[in-house]
């Protein structure tokens, strides 16, 4: 029983840490509008896993017509429609999806925990 509770707490801690670090990246970034142009199947982020995942390629509005891979992958689904406008931001040379942690299970995990109010 205690192992199950510790496992749940550990999973929550990992999910919370990833959301907080993402929000810290997004904090000072400029919100950009981008149009989804196409999906390309590419190797997943894990080593020794040869599963191909569809990554969205976007064109940032107001810039050149160069296609840029949007850092947002979900296992096998295509969350955006072609020609849909999404929000993104640059961090360390990578284009991230702005609302990545505002959907699904992550929207229920707090971005900040204030013990002192």
C-alpha positions, 0 to 999 in steps of 0.5 A: 500500500505504501509503495503505491502511494510513494509511486503516485507521489513520485509520478506527480513530482516528475510531472510537476517538475517538467511542467514548472521547468517548461513554464520557466522556459516560457516565462520571458519568451515572446509569443509567436503565431505559426501556421501548421503546414504539414506533418513529417514522420520522424524517429521518436525521442528515445534511443533504440526506439525506431517508432516514427512519430508525426511531428508538426512543421510550421511556418512562423507568421511574419517571417520567411517561408522556411518550415520549422519543426514544432517541439510537440509530439504525441504518440501517433496522433496529429493534434493540429489541423493543417493550416491551423494557427498555433502559438509557439515560442523560441527557447535555446534554438528550439521552437516549442508549442506554447500551450503544451502543458495546458492540455490533458493531465498537465492542466490539473497539475499546478504550475506553482505551489505557494506554501506562504501566502 
